[in-house]
């Protein structure tokens, strides 16, 4: 799949509805930033009035700090996850070109109980699997760090090299898994009959060999997203192009499944013909 053609065609689909689509794409990003800044603001107040040191924010020893982090994280999930699902649903109607389907109001989509349950459940599962995938990286990273602190000799040098190598491999696998989770909101919108856990697992296999498309889109739009003026437009184009790529990947999978089913049916028909021919040959041989 060529990135230029994907960007060009997704841009044509946005003609006449860029403003509304831009607002919808900015809502989950704005909710994420709002609670991030709210958490940072509370921490700044704790530092100013509490007299604590900045390094204590990273230790997790304060109960107030842990409470603020937990509340802000929960509120961020409760707001950003449904908004992201609503944005993915609206982009699906655009990129899949479904004019016959009646557009449900965005607020009704976001506030739907099933939407809230599936989107928040998907976020929780992605966090759990991401943390589990992070365990090998932490283990090999800590092991390599401890070995590199001492005097490296023959065996220690060999172990340190292996720890660094395995840590790098674990980091690549973790990043690959996080990139696979980028398809979760879009798959949730396209497969409403599946549970959030199945969607999360499906996204890992669905994005296998296809992450380069997402990386290519990020390479194109990330420089624009780093600027305040270009962020809304670049974010909208990135999400629209990625949604279009998801539709293309789904059609490719459906075509491959249909082709495999047809091949299986042809083989079964041929096998029946061969078996009947063999029966006739065997009967003729017995008569002879």
TORKE-501719 format. One record per residue (C-alpha): x, y, z. Coordinates in Angstrom, 1 decimal. Example, Ala and Ser with C-alpha at 12.3 -4.5 7.8 and 13.67 -1.06 7.14 Angstrom:
BEGIN
R    east   north      up
R    12.3    -4.5     7.8
R    13.7    -1.1     7.1
***
This chain:
BEGIN
R    east   north      up
R     0.0     0.0     0.0
R     1.5     3.3    -1.1
R     1.4     6.1     1.5
R     1.0     8.8    -1.0
R    -2.1     7.3    -2.6
R    -3.6     6.6     0.8
R    -3.1    10.2     1.9
R    -4.4    11.5    -1.4
R    -7.6     9.4    -1.5
R    -8.4    10.0     2.2
R    -8.1    13.8     1.6
R   -10.7    13.5    -1.1
R   -13.1    11.8     1.3
R   -12.8    14.7     3.7
R   -14.0    17.3     1.1
R   -16.9    19.3     2.5
R   -16.7    17.9     6.1
R   -13.2    18.8     7.3
R   -14.4    21.2    10.1
R   -16.7    18.7    11.8
R   -14.2    15.8    11.4
R   -11.4    17.9    12.8
R   -13.4    18.7    15.9
R   -14.3    15.1    16.4
R   -10.7    13.9    16.0
R    -9.5    16.6    18.5
R   -11.9    15.6    21.3
R   -10.1    12.5    22.5
R    -6.8    14.2    22.2
R    -8.1    17.3    24.1
R    -9.5    15.1    26.9
R    -6.2    13.3    27.3
R    -4.3    16.6    27.5
R    -6.8    18.2    29.9
R    -6.4    15.5    32.5
R    -2.7    15.3    32.0
R    -2.4    19.1    32.6
R    -4.8    18.8    35.6
R    -2.6    16.2    37.1
R     0.5    18.3    36.6
R    -1.3    21.4    38.0
R    -2.2    19.5    41.2
R     1.4    18.2    41.6
R     2.6    21.8    41.2
R     0.3    22.9    44.0
R     1.6    20.0    46.2
R     5.2    21.1    45.5
R     4.4    24.8    46.2
R     2.3    24.4    49.4
R     3.6    21.1    50.7
R     7.2    21.9    50.6
R     8.1    18.5    49.1
R    11.0    17.9    46.7
R    10.3    17.3    42.9
R    12.1    14.0    43.1
R     9.4    12.7    45.5
R     6.9    12.8    42.7
R     8.7     9.9    41.1
R     9.0     7.8    44.2
R     5.2     7.2    44.8
R     5.6     7.4    48.6
R     2.9    10.1    49.0
R    -0.7     8.8    49.4
R    -2.0    12.1    48.1
R     0.1    11.9    45.0
R    -1.1     8.3    44.3
R    -4.7     9.3    44.8
R    -4.4    12.2    42.4
R    -2.7    10.0    39.8
R    -5.4     7.3    40.2
R    -8.3     9.7    39.9
R    -6.9    11.6    36.9
R    -6.1     8.3    35.2
R    -9.6     7.0    35.8
R   -11.2    10.2    34.5
R    -8.9    10.2    31.5
R   -10.0     6.7    30.6
R   -13.7     7.4    31.2
R   -13.6    10.3    28.8
R   -10.9     9.7    26.2
R   -11.8     6.1    25.4
R   -15.5     6.7    24.4
R   -14.5     9.9    22.5
R   -11.9     7.9    20.6
R   -14.5     5.2    19.8
R   -16.9     7.9    18.6
R   -14.2     9.4    16.4
R   -13.4     6.0    14.9
R   -17.1     5.3    14.3
R   -17.5     8.6    12.4
R   -14.3     8.1    10.4
R   -15.6     4.6     9.5
R   -18.7     6.1     7.9
R   -16.5     8.4     5.9
R   -13.7     6.1     4.7
R   -15.9     3.1     4.1
R   -18.3     5.3     2.1
R   -21.5     4.2     3.7
R   -24.0     6.9     2.6
R   -27.0     4.6     3.1
R   -26.3     4.3     6.8
R   -27.9     7.0     8.9
R   -25.4     9.1    10.8
R   -26.1     8.7    14.6
R   -25.4    11.9    16.6
R   -21.9    11.9    18.0
R   -23.2    12.5    21.6
R   -25.5     9.5    21.4
R   -22.7     7.3    20.2
R   -20.3     8.4    23.0
R   -22.9     8.2    25.8
R   -24.2     4.8    24.8
R   -23.8     2.3    27.6
R   -22.4    -0.4    25.4
R   -19.9     2.1    23.9
R   -18.7     3.1    27.3
R   -18.3    -0.5    28.4
R   -16.5    -1.8    25.3
R   -14.2     1.2    24.9
R   -13.2     1.4    28.6
R   -12.7    -2.4    28.7
R   -10.5    -2.2    25.6
R    -8.3     0.4    27.2
R    -7.9    -1.7    30.3
R    -7.0    -4.8    28.4
R    -4.4    -2.8    26.3
R    -2.9    -1.5    29.5
R    -2.7    -4.9    31.1
R    -1.1    -6.6    28.1
R     1.2    -3.6    27.6
R     2.4    -3.9    31.2
R     2.9    -7.7    30.8
R     5.0    -7.1    27.7
R     7.0    -4.5    29.6
R     8.1    -7.0    32.2
R    10.9    -8.6    30.1
R    12.3    -5.2    29.2
R    12.4    -4.2    32.9
R    14.0    -7.4    33.9
R    16.7    -7.4    31.2
R    17.3    -3.7    31.6
R    17.8    -3.9    35.3
R    20.0    -7.0    34.9
R    22.2    -5.3    32.3
R    22.4    -2.1    34.4
R    23.6    -4.0    37.4
R    26.2    -5.9    35.4
R    27.5    -2.7    33.7
R    28.0    -1.0    37.0
R    30.6    -3.5    38.1
R    34.0    -4.4    36.6
R    33.3    -6.5    33.4
R    35.4    -9.5    32.9
R    35.0   -12.6    30.7
R    31.7   -14.0    32.0
R    30.3   -10.7    33.2
R    31.0    -9.1    29.9
R    29.2   -12.0    28.1
R    26.2   -11.8    30.4
R    26.0    -8.0    30.1
R    26.1    -8.2    26.3
R    23.3   -10.7    26.3
R    21.3    -8.7    28.8
R    21.6    -5.5    26.6
R    20.7    -7.5    23.5
R    17.7    -9.1    25.1
R    16.6    -5.8    26.5
R    16.7    -4.2    23.0
R    14.7    -7.1    21.6
R    12.1    -6.8    24.4
R    11.9    -3.0    23.7
R    11.2    -3.7    20.0
R     8.6    -6.3    20.8
R     6.9    -3.9    23.3
R     6.8    -1.1    20.8
R     5.5    -3.4    18.1
R     2.7    -4.4    20.5
R     1.8    -0.8    21.3
R     1.6     0.0    17.5
R    -0.7    -3.0    17.1
R    -3.0    -1.5    19.7
R    -3.5     1.6    17.6
R    -6.1    -0.4    15.5
R    -8.2    -1.3    18.5
R   -10.7     1.7    18.4
R   -11.2     1.3    14.7
R   -11.8    -2.5    15.0
R   -14.2    -1.8    17.8
R   -16.3     0.3    15.5
R   -16.2    -2.2    12.7
R   -16.9    -5.3    14.7
R   -19.6    -4.3    17.2
R   -20.5    -7.9    17.8
R   -17.1    -8.9    19.3
R   -16.0    -8.3    22.9
R   -13.3    -5.8    23.7
R   -10.9    -8.6    24.8
R   -11.3   -10.4    21.4
R   -10.8    -7.1    19.6
R    -7.6    -6.4    21.5
R    -6.2    -9.9    20.7
R    -7.4    -9.6    17.1
R    -5.6    -6.3    16.6
R    -2.2    -8.0    17.3
R    -2.6   -10.5    14.4
R    -4.4    -7.9    12.3
R    -1.5    -5.5    12.3
R     1.1    -8.1    11.7
R     3.2    -7.0     8.7
R     1.1    -3.8     8.4
R     2.7    -1.5    11.0
R     4.9     0.1     8.3
R     1.8     1.8     7.0
R     1.2     3.4    10.4
R     4.9     4.3    10.7
R     4.8     5.9     7.3
R     1.8     8.0     8.2
R     3.4     9.0    11.4
R     6.6    10.0     9.6
R     4.5    12.3     7.3
R     2.2    13.9     9.9
R     4.3    13.9    13.1
R     6.4    16.9    12.1
R     3.2    18.9    11.5
R     1.7    17.6    14.8
R     4.6    19.0    16.7
R     3.5    22.5    15.8
R     0.5    24.0    17.6
R    -0.9    25.5    14.3
R    -0.6    22.3    12.3
R    -1.7    19.9    15.1
R    -5.5    19.9    14.4
R    -5.2    19.4    10.6
R    -2.4    16.8    10.8
R    -4.2    14.8    13.5
R    -7.4    14.7    11.4
R    -5.5    13.6     8.3
R    -3.5    11.0    10.2
R    -6.6     9.4    11.7
R    -8.6     9.5     8.5
R    -5.8     7.9     6.5
R    -5.3     5.2     9.1
R    -9.0     4.5     9.2
R    -8.9     4.1     5.4
R    -6.0     1.7     5.7
R    -8.0    -0.4     8.2
R   -10.8    -0.7     5.7
R    -8.4    -1.8     3.0
R    -6.8    -4.4     5.3
R   -10.2    -5.8     6.2
R   -11.2    -6.1     2.6
R    -7.9    -7.9     1.9
R    -8.5   -10.4     4.7
R   -12.1   -11.0     3.5
R   -10.8   -11.6     0.0
R    -8.2   -14.0     1.2
R   -10.7   -15.9     3.3
R   -13.1   -16.1     0.4
R   -10.3   -17.3    -1.9
R    -9.3   -20.0     0.6
R   -12.9   -21.2     1.0
R   -13.2   -21.4    -2.8
R   -10.0   -23.3    -3.1
R   -11.2   -25.7    -0.4
R   -14.5   -26.3    -2.2
R   -12.7   -26.9    -5.5
R   -10.4   -29.4    -3.8
R   -13.3   -31.2    -2.2
R   -15.1   -31.4    -5.6
R   -12.0   -32.7    -7.3
R   -11.5   -35.3    -4.6
R   -15.1   -36.5    -5.1
R   -14.5   -37.0    -8.8
R   -11.2   -38.8    -8.3
R   -12.7   -41.1    -5.7
R   -15.6   -42.0    -8.0
R   -13.2   -42.7   -10.9
R   -11.1   -44.8    -8.6
R   -14.2   -46.8    -7.6
R   -15.1   -47.4   -11.3
R   -11.6   -48.5   -12.1
R   -11.5   -50.9    -9.1
R   -14.9   -52.3   -10.1
R   -13.8   -52.9   -13.7
R   -10.6   -54.6   -12.4
R   -12.7   -56.9   -10.2
R   -15.0   -57.9   -13.1
R   -12.0   -58.7   -15.2
***
